[in-house]
Amino acid sequence: MFGQGSSEARIVLGVDPGLTRCGYAVLEMKSAHNIRALAIGVIRTPATSPLHERLAELHGEVEQLLAEFTPHAVAIEQVFFQNNVRTAMGVGQASGIVLALASRAGCEVAQYTPSAVKNTVAGWGSATKDQIGLMVQQRLKLESVPTPADAADAAAIALCHCSIAPFIASRDAAMSRSVL
């Protein structure tokens, strides 16, 4: 876990699920103030391809990320119903693939609402995409803001997990000690 006494680096895969563009960011966390990006990008599937082919392509790409980086945790944006039902369905299907693969790989899995990610990374639950991108750039000491926005969002999701997980681990440890 992310316990305070741990000196081991932790790998977190952040995912901004989507069918056309699925953002991902792989971060290495040595401490709360020592986090670096190992990979940031977007998995794209052609909108003209049949749904089953797009989902299979996404499955293969996420499986490859999990095998290459062997993350301890996968943090993903929680799916909310949007105005466009078709978009919401695609996001939900993409999210399901990531969640299932992460679980099968033995990763700790966490879901965060968009407002929780914005609040944790930018200090304001209604931060804009530009503000999130700038905070990701600053916190990861990147030369530029990750593009497209899906990549920056995935990095923000991973950063959110890096910020919150140590507190959850400490709470869980304290609770288990109090039961004994």
CYANA upper distance limits for C-alpha pairs under 8 A (distance plus 0.5 A):
  1 MET  CA    166 PRO  CA      8.34
  1 MET  CA    169 ALA  CA      6.76
  2 PHE  CA      6 SER  CA      7.26
  2 PHE  CA     10 ARG  CA      8.26
  2 PHE  CA    165 ALA  CA      6.91
  2 PHE  CA    166 PRO  CA      5.35
  2 PHE  CA    169 ALA  CA      6.33
  2 PHE  CA    170 SER  CA      8.45
  3 GLY  CA    166 PRO  CA      6.51
  3 GLY  CA    169 ALA  CA      6.29
  3 GLY  CA    170 SER  CA      6.60
  4 GLN  CA    166 PRO  CA      7.55
  4 GLN  CA    170 SER  CA      7.93
  7 SER  CA     30 LYS  CA      7.39
  7 SER  CA     31 SER  CA      8.45
  8 GLU  CA     30 LYS  CA      7.10
  9 ALA  CA     28 GLU  CA      6.87
  9 ALA  CA     29 MET  CA      5.92
  9 ALA  CA     30 LYS  CA      4.88
  9 ALA  CA     31 SER  CA      8.17
 10 ARG  CA     28 GLU  CA      6.12
 10 ARG  CA     29 MET  CA      5.55
 10 ARG  CA     30 LYS  CA      6.94
 10 ARG  CA     71 PRO  CA      7.87
 10 ARG  CA     72 HIS  CA      6.72
 11 ILE  CA     26 VAL  CA      7.36
 11 ILE  CA     27 LEU  CA      6.18
 11 ILE  CA     28 GLU  CA      5.11
 11 ILE  CA     29 MET  CA      6.79
 11 ILE  CA     69 PHE  CA      8.01
 11 ILE  CA     70 THR  CA      7.91
 11 ILE  CA     71 PRO  CA      5.10
 11 ILE  CA     72 HIS  CA      5.92
 11 ILE  CA     73 ALA  CA      7.22
 12 VAL  CA     26 VAL  CA      6.19
 12 VAL  CA     27 LEU  CA      5.75
 12 VAL  CA     28 GLU  CA      6.97
 12 VAL  CA     29 MET  CA      8.14
 12 VAL  CA     71 PRO  CA      5.82
 12 VAL  CA     72 HIS  CA      6.58
 12 VAL  CA     73 ALA  CA      5.42
 12 VAL  CA     74 VAL  CA      6.24
 12 VAL  CA     75 ALA  CA      7.64
 12 VAL  CA    158 ALA  CA      6.62
 12 VAL  CA    161 HIS  CA      8.32
 12 VAL  CA    162 CYS  CA      8.07
 13 LEU  CA     24 TYR  CA      7.39
 13 LEU  CA     25 ALA  CA      6.15
 13 LEU  CA     26 VAL  CA      5.01
 13 LEU  CA     27 LEU  CA      6.98
 13 LEU  CA     71 PRO  CA      6.62
 13 LEU  CA     73 ALA  CA      6.83
 13 LEU  CA     74 VAL  CA      5.21
 13 LEU  CA     75 ALA  CA      6.67
 13 LEU  CA    158 ALA  CA      6.67
 14 GLY  CA     24 TYR  CA      6.05
 14 GLY  CA     25 ALA  CA      5.57
 14 GLY  CA     26 VAL  CA      6.85
 14 GLY  CA     27 LEU  CA      8.42
 14 GLY  CA     74 VAL  CA      6.35
 14 GLY  CA     75 ALA  CA      5.25
 14 GLY  CA     76 ILE  CA      6.25
 14 GLY  CA    154 ALA  CA      5.45
 14 GLY  CA    155 ALA  CA      6.45
 14 GLY  CA    156 ALA  CA      8.14
 14 GLY  CA    157 ILE  CA      5.84
 14 GLY  CA    158 ALA  CA      4.68
 14 GLY  CA    159 LEU  CA      8.42
 15 VAL  CA     22 CYS  CA      7.57
 15 VAL  CA     23 GLY  CA      6.12
 15 VAL  CA     24 TYR  CA      5.09
 15 VAL  CA     25 ALA  CA      7.15
 15 VAL  CA     74 VAL  CA      7.98
 15 VAL  CA     75 ALA  CA      6.76
 15 VAL  CA     76 ILE  CA      5.23
 15 VAL  CA     77 GLU  CA      7.16
 15 VAL  CA    153 ASP  CA      8.46
 15 VAL  CA    154 ALA  CA      5.23
 15 VAL  CA    155 ALA  CA      8.24
 15 VAL  CA    157 ILE  CA      7.34
 15 VAL  CA    158 ALA  CA      8.01
 16 ASP  CA     22 CYS  CA      6.26
 16 ASP  CA     23 GLY  CA      5.29
 16 ASP  CA     24 TYR  CA      6.84
 16 ASP  CA     76 ILE  CA      6.60
 16 ASP  CA     77 GLU  CA      6.16
 16 ASP  CA    150 ASP  CA      6.69
 16 ASP  CA    151 ALA  CA      8.00
 16 ASP  CA    153 ASP  CA      6.67
 16 ASP  CA    154 ALA  CA      5.27
 16 ASP  CA    157 ILE  CA      7.91
 17 PRO  CA     21 ARG  CA      8.08
 17 PRO  CA     22 CYS  CA      5.32
 17 PRO  CA     23 GLY  CA      6.95
 17 PRO  CA     76 ILE  CA      7.69
 17 PRO  CA     77 GLU  CA      7.42
 17 PRO  CA     91 VAL  CA      6.18
 17 PRO  CA     92 GLY  CA      8.31
 17 PRO  CA     94 ALA  CA      6.17
 17 PRO  CA     95 SER  CA      5.85
 17 PRO  CA     98 VAL  CA      8.45
 18 GLY  CA     22 CYS  CA      4.91
 18 GLY  CA     23 GLY  CA      7.96
 18 GLY  CA     90 GLY  CA      6.94
 18 GLY  CA     91 VAL  CA      5.05
 18 GLY  CA     92 GLY  CA      8.43
 18 GLY  CA     94 ALA  CA      6.18
 18 GLY  CA     95 SER  CA      7.87
 19 LEU  CA     44 ARG  CA      8.00
 19 LEU  CA     45 THR  CA      7.16
 19 LEU  CA     54 ARG  CA      7.72
 19 LEU  CA     55 LEU  CA      7.93
 19 LEU  CA     58 LEU  CA      8.21
 19 LEU  CA     90 GLY  CA      5.87
 19 LEU  CA     91 VAL  CA      6.44
 19 LEU  CA     93 GLN  CA      8.25
 19 LEU  CA     94 ALA  CA      6.28
 20 THR  CA     43 ILE  CA      8.39
 20 THR  CA     44 ARG  CA      5.91
 20 THR  CA     45 THR  CA      5.55
 20 THR  CA     46 PRO  CA      6.97
 20 THR  CA     47 ALA  CA      6.75
 21 ARG  CA     42 VAL  CA      6.52
 21 ARG  CA     43 ILE  CA      6.18
 21 ARG  CA     44 ARG  CA      5.23
 21 ARG  CA     45 THR  CA      7.33
 21 ARG  CA    150 ASP  CA      7.51
 22 CYS  CA     42 VAL  CA      5.89
 22 CYS  CA     43 ILE  CA      5.53
 22 CYS  CA     44 ARG  CA      6.99
 22 CYS  CA     94 ALA  CA      8.37
 22 CYS  CA    150 ASP  CA      7.20
 22 CYS  CA    151 ALA  CA      8.40
 23 GLY  CA     40 ILE  CA      8.30
 23 GLY  CA     41 GLY  CA      6.41
 23 GLY  CA     42 VAL  CA      4.83
 23 GLY  CA     43 ILE  CA      6.84
 23 GLY  CA    150 ASP  CA      5.09
 23 GLY  CA    151 ALA  CA      4.91
 23 GLY  CA    152 ALA  CA      8.13
 23 GLY  CA    153 ASP  CA      7.54
 23 GLY  CA    154 ALA  CA      5.79
 24 TYR  CA     39 ALA  CA      8.42
 24 TYR  CA     40 ILE  CA      6.29
 24 TYR  CA     41 GLY  CA      5.99
 24 TYR  CA     42 VAL  CA      6.39
 24 TYR  CA     43 ILE  CA      8.08
 24 TYR  CA    150 ASP  CA      8.19
 24 TYR  CA    151 ALA  CA      6.23
 24 TYR  CA    154 ALA  CA      5.46
 24 TYR  CA    155 ALA  CA      7.39
 25 ALA  CA     37 ALA  CA      7.71
 25 ALA  CA     38 LEU  CA      8.15
 25 ALA  CA     39 ALA  CA      6.09
 25 ALA  CA     40 ILE  CA      4.74
 25 ALA  CA     41 GLY  CA      6.94
 25 ALA  CA    151 ALA  CA      7.21
 25 ALA  CA    154 ALA  CA      5.91
 25 ALA  CA    155 ALA  CA      5.39
 25 ALA  CA    158 ALA  CA      7.35
 26 VAL  CA     37 ALA  CA      6.52
 26 VAL  CA     38 LEU  CA      5.88
 26 VAL  CA     39 ALA  CA      5.54
 26 VAL  CA     40 ILE  CA      6.83
 26 VAL  CA     69 PHE  CA      8.14
 26 VAL  CA     71 PRO  CA      8.43
 26 VAL  CA    155 ALA  CA      8.00
 26 VAL  CA    158 ALA  CA      7.99
 27 LEU  CA     35 ILE  CA      7.10
 27 LEU  CA     36 ARG  CA      6.09
 27 LEU  CA     37 ALA  CA      5.02
 27 LEU  CA     38 LEU  CA      6.03
 27 LEU  CA     39 ALA  CA      7.67
 27 LEU  CA    155 ALA  CA      8.23
 27 LEU  CA    158 ALA  CA      7.40
 27 LEU  CA    159 LEU  CA      8.40
 28 GLU  CA     35 ILE  CA      6.07
 28 GLU  CA     36 ARG  CA      5.85
 28 GLU  CA     37 ALA  CA      6.85
 28 GLU  CA     38 LEU  CA      7.18
 29 MET  CA     34 ASN  CA      6.53
 29 MET  CA     35 ILE  CA      4.91
 29 MET  CA     36 ARG  CA      7.18
 29 MET  CA    162 CYS  CA      7.58
 30 LYS  CA     34 ASN  CA      5.88
 30 LYS  CA     35 ILE  CA      6.71
 31 SER  CA     35 ILE  CA      7.23
 32 ALA  CA    162 CYS  CA      7.56
 32 ALA  CA    163 SER  CA      7.29
 35 ILE  CA    140 LEU  CA      7.02
 36 ARG  CA    140 LEU  CA      6.16
 36 ARG  CA    141 LYS  CA      8.37
 37 ALA  CA    140 LEU  CA      7.04
 40 ILE  CA    146 PRO  CA      7.86
 40 ILE  CA    151 ALA  CA      6.54
 40 ILE  CA    152 ALA  CA      8.34
 40 ILE  CA    154 ALA  CA      8.44
 40 ILE  CA    155 ALA  CA      7.58
 41 GLY  CA    146 PRO  CA      8.36
 41 GLY  CA    147 THR  CA      8.23
 41 GLY  CA    151 ALA  CA      5.60
 42 VAL  CA    148 PRO  CA      8.19
 42 VAL  CA    150 ASP  CA      7.35
 42 VAL  CA    151 ALA  CA      6.26
 43 ILE  CA     58 LEU  CA      7.57
 43 ILE  CA     61 GLU  CA      7.69
 44 ARG  CA     58 LEU  CA      8.47
 45 THR  CA     49 SER  CA      8.20
 45 THR  CA     54 ARG  CA      6.12
 45 THR  CA     57 GLU  CA      7.63
 45 THR  CA     58 LEU  CA      7.81
 46 PRO  CA     54 ARG  CA      7.65
 49 SER  CA     53 GLU  CA      6.99
 49 SER  CA     54 ARG  CA      6.90
 50 PRO  CA     54 ARG  CA      6.91
 51 LEU  CA     55 LEU  CA      6.66
 52 HIS  CA     56 ALA  CA      6.59
 53 GLU  CA     57 GLU  CA      6.61
 54 ARG  CA     58 LEU  CA      6.69
 55 LEU  CA     59 HIS  CA      6.53
 55 LEU  CA     93 GLN  CA      8.22
 55 LEU  CA     94 ALA  CA      7.44
 55 LEU  CA     97 ILE  CA      8.35
 56 ALA  CA     60 GLY  CA      6.73
 57 GLU  CA     61 GLU  CA      6.76
 58 LEU  CA     62 VAL  CA      6.61
 58 LEU  CA     94 ALA  CA      7.89
 58 LEU  CA     97 ILE  CA      8.40
 59 HIS  CA     63 GLU  CA      6.50
 59 HIS  CA     97 ILE  CA      6.75
 59 HIS  CA     98 VAL  CA      7.94
 59 HIS  CA    101 LEU  CA      8.40
 60 GLY  CA     64 GLN  CA      6.63
 61 GLU  CA     65 LEU  CA      6.85
 62 VAL  CA     66 LEU  CA      6.74
 62 VAL  CA     98 VAL  CA      7.29
 62 VAL  CA    101 LEU  CA      8.16
 63 GLU  CA     67 ALA  CA      6.71
 63 GLU  CA    101 LEU  CA      7.22
 64 GLN  CA     68 GLU  CA      6.52
 65 LEU  CA     69 PHE  CA      6.52
 65 LEU  CA     70 THR  CA      8.22
 66 LEU  CA     70 THR  CA      5.61
 66 LEU  CA     71 PRO  CA      6.97
 66 LEU  CA    102 ALA  CA      8.03
 66 LEU  CA    105 ALA  CA      7.86
 71 PRO  CA    107 CYS  CA      7.19
 72 HIS  CA    107 CYS  CA      5.77
 72 HIS  CA    108 GLU  CA      6.69
 73 ALA  CA    102 ALA  CA      8.49
 73 ALA  CA    107 CYS  CA      5.44
 73 ALA  CA    108 GLU  CA      4.90
 73 ALA  CA    109 VAL  CA      6.21
 73 ALA  CA    110 ALA  CA      8.08
 74 VAL  CA    102 ALA  CA      6.92
 74 VAL  CA    107 CYS  CA      6.87
 74 VAL  CA    108 GLU  CA      6.73
 74 VAL  CA    109 VAL  CA      5.50
 74 VAL  CA    110 ALA  CA      6.89
 74 VAL  CA    158 ALA  CA      8.33
 75 ALA  CA    109 VAL  CA      6.46
 75 ALA  CA    110 ALA  CA      5.29
 75 ALA  CA    111 GLN  CA      6.20
 75 ALA  CA    112 TYR  CA      7.83
 75 ALA  CA    157 ILE  CA      6.81
 75 ALA  CA    158 ALA  CA      6.36
 75 ALA  CA    161 HIS  CA      6.83
 76 ILE  CA     95 SER  CA      8.13
 76 ILE  CA    109 VAL  CA      8.40
 76 ILE  CA    110 ALA  CA      6.89
 76 ILE  CA    111 GLN  CA      5.44
 76 ILE  CA    112 TYR  CA      6.91
 76 ILE  CA    154 ALA  CA      8.26
 76 ILE  CA    157 ILE  CA      7.02
 76 ILE  CA    158 ALA  CA      8.38
 77 GLU  CA    111 GLN  CA      6.04
 77 GLU  CA    112 TYR  CA      5.57
 77 GLU  CA    113 THR  CA      6.35
 77 GLU  CA    114 PRO  CA      6.97
 77 GLU  CA    157 ILE  CA      7.16
 78 GLN  CA    111 GLN  CA      5.72
 78 GLN  CA    112 TYR  CA      5.79
 78 GLN  CA    113 THR  CA      5.61
 78 GLN  CA    114 PRO  CA      7.74
 79 VAL  CA     88 ALA  CA      8.16
 79 VAL  CA     91 VAL  CA      7.47
 79 VAL  CA     92 GLY  CA      6.72
 79 VAL  CA     95 SER  CA      7.96
 79 VAL  CA    113 THR  CA      8.21
 80 PHE  CA     88 ALA  CA      7.87
 81 PHE  CA     85 VAL  CA      7.80
 81 PHE  CA     88 ALA  CA      6.26
 82 GLN  CA     87 THR  CA      8.05
 82 GLN  CA     88 ALA  CA      6.34
 84 ASN  CA     88 ALA  CA      6.79
 85 VAL  CA     89 MET  CA      6.61
 86 ARG  CA     90 GLY  CA      6.91
 87 THR  CA     91 VAL  CA      6.68
 88 ALA  CA     92 GLY  CA      6.53
 89 MET  CA     93 GLN  CA      6.62
 90 GLY  CA     94 ALA  CA      6.62
 91 VAL  CA     95 SER  CA      6.48
 92 GLY  CA     96 GLY  CA      6.61
 93 GLN  CA     97 ILE  CA      6.96
 94 ALA  CA     98 VAL  CA      6.98
 95 SER  CA     99 LEU  CA      6.60
 96 GLY  CA    100 ALA  CA      6.56
 97 ILE  CA    101 LEU  CA      6.63
 98 VAL  CA    102 ALA  CA      6.50
 99 LEU  CA    103 SER  CA      6.66
 99 LEU  CA    109 VAL  CA      7.77
100 ALA  CA    104 ARG  CA      6.60
101 LEU  CA    105 ALA  CA      6.57
102 ALA  CA    106 GLY  CA      6.95
102 ALA  CA    107 CYS  CA      5.86
102 ALA  CA    108 GLU  CA      8.11
102 ALA  CA    109 VAL  CA      7.31
103 SER  CA    107 CYS  CA      6.13
103 SER  CA    108 GLU  CA      7.77
103 SER  CA    109 VAL  CA      7.42
110 ALA  CA    161 HIS  CA      8.09
112 TYR  CA    116 ALA  CA      6.69
112 TYR  CA    117 VAL  CA      6.94
112 TYR  CA    157 ILE  CA      7.83
113 THR  CA    117 VAL  CA      6.88
114 PRO  CA    118 LYS  CA      6.72
114 PRO  CA    125 GLY  CA      8.37
115 SER  CA    119 ASN  CA      6.44
115 SER  CA    125 GLY  CA      5.01
115 SER  CA    126 SER  CA      7.07
116 ALA  CA    120 THR  CA      6.51
116 ALA  CA    125 GLY  CA      6.91
116 ALA  CA    160 CYS  CA      8.37
117 VAL  CA    121 VAL  CA      6.50
117 VAL  CA    125 GLY  CA      8.03
117 VAL  CA    156 ALA  CA      7.02
117 VAL  CA    157 ILE  CA      6.32
117 VAL  CA    160 CYS  CA      6.02
118 LYS  CA    122 ALA  CA      5.93
118 LYS  CA    123 GLY  CA      7.21
118 LYS  CA    124 TRP  CA      6.45
118 LYS  CA    125 GLY  CA      5.35
118 LYS  CA    126 SER  CA      7.18
118 LYS  CA    127 ALA  CA      6.37
118 LYS  CA    132 ILE  CA      7.36
118 LYS  CA    156 ALA  CA      8.21
119 ASN  CA    123 GLY  CA      4.87
119 ASN  CA    124 TRP  CA      4.83
119 ASN  CA    125 GLY  CA      4.73
119 ASN  CA    126 SER  CA      8.05
119 ASN  CA    127 ALA  CA      8.11
120 THR  CA    124 TRP  CA      8.08
120 THR  CA    125 GLY  CA      8.47
120 THR  CA    160 CYS  CA      6.21
120 THR  CA    163 SER  CA      7.89
121 VAL  CA    132 ILE  CA      7.57
121 VAL  CA    135 MET  CA      7.22
121 VAL  CA    136 VAL  CA      8.05
121 VAL  CA    156 ALA  CA      6.85
121 VAL  CA    159 LEU  CA      7.37
121 VAL  CA    160 CYS  CA      6.66
122 ALA  CA    127 ALA  CA      7.11
122 ALA  CA    131 GLN  CA      7.57
122 ALA  CA    132 ILE  CA      6.69
122 ALA  CA    135 MET  CA      6.70
123 GLY  CA    127 ALA  CA      8.49
127 ALA  CA    131 GLN  CA      6.45
127 ALA  CA    132 ILE  CA      7.04
128 THR  CA    132 ILE  CA      6.76
129 LYS  CA    133 GLY  CA      6.60
129 LYS  CA    149 ALA  CA      7.34
129 LYS  CA    153 ASP  CA      8.38
130 ASP  CA    134 LEU  CA      6.72
131 GLN  CA    135 MET  CA      6.72
132 ILE  CA    136 VAL  CA      6.63
132 ILE  CA    152 ALA  CA      7.78
132 ILE  CA    153 ASP  CA      7.74
132 ILE  CA    156 ALA  CA      7.57
133 GLY  CA    137 GLN  CA      6.68
133 GLY  CA    145 VAL  CA      5.96
133 GLY  CA    146 PRO  CA      7.24
133 GLY  CA    149 ALA  CA      7.66
133 GLY  CA    152 ALA  CA      5.92
133 GLY  CA    153 ASP  CA      7.83
134 LEU  CA    138 GLN  CA      6.61
134 LEU  CA    145 VAL  CA      6.50
135 MET  CA    139 ARG  CA      6.40
136 VAL  CA    140 LEU  CA      6.43
136 VAL  CA    142 LEU  CA      8.50
136 VAL  CA    145 VAL  CA      7.62
136 VAL  CA    146 PRO  CA      8.45
136 VAL  CA    152 ALA  CA      7.10
136 VAL  CA    155 ALA  CA      7.15
136 VAL  CA    156 ALA  CA      6.58
136 VAL  CA    159 LEU  CA      8.50
137 GLN  CA    141 LYS  CA      6.17
137 GLN  CA    142 LEU  CA      5.39
137 GLN  CA    143 GLU  CA      7.62
137 GLN  CA    144 SER  CA      6.62
137 GLN  CA    145 VAL  CA      5.59
137 GLN  CA    146 PRO  CA      7.64
138 GLN  CA    142 LEU  CA      7.11
145 VAL  CA    152 ALA  CA      7.60
146 PRO  CA    151 ALA  CA      6.45
146 PRO  CA    152 ALA  CA      5.54
147 THR  CA    151 ALA  CA      6.33
147 THR  CA    152 ALA  CA      6.87
148 PRO  CA    152 ALA  CA      7.46
149 ALA  CA    153 ASP  CA      6.49
150 ASP  CA    154 ALA  CA      6.68
151 ALA  CA    155 ALA  CA      6.86
152 ALA  CA    156 ALA  CA      6.69
153 ASP  CA    157 ILE  CA      6.72
154 ALA  CA    158 ALA  CA      6.82
155 ALA  CA    159 LEU  CA      6.58
156 ALA  CA    160 CYS  CA      6.53
157 ILE  CA    161 HIS  CA      6.91
158 ALA  CA    162 CYS  CA      6.75
159 LEU  CA    163 SER  CA      6.71
160 CYS  CA    164 ILE  CA      6.66
161 HIS  CA    165 ALA  CA      6.00
162 CYS  CA    166 PRO  CA      7.70
163 SER  CA    167 PHE  CA      8.33
164 ILE  CA    168 ILE  CA      7.02
165 ALA  CA    169 ALA  CA      6.60
166 PRO  CA    170 SER  CA      6.65
167 PHE  CA    171 ARG  CA      6.57
168 ILE  CA    172 ASP  CA      6.55
169 ALA  CA    173 ALA  CA      6.58
170 SER  CA    174 ALA  CA      6.60
171 ARG  CA    175 MET  CA      6.58
172 ASP  CA    176 SER  CA      6.65
173 ALA  CA    177 ARG  CA      6.74
174 ALA  CA    178 SER  CA      6.73
175 MET  CA    179 VAL  CA      6.92
176 SER  CA    180 LEU  CA      7.21
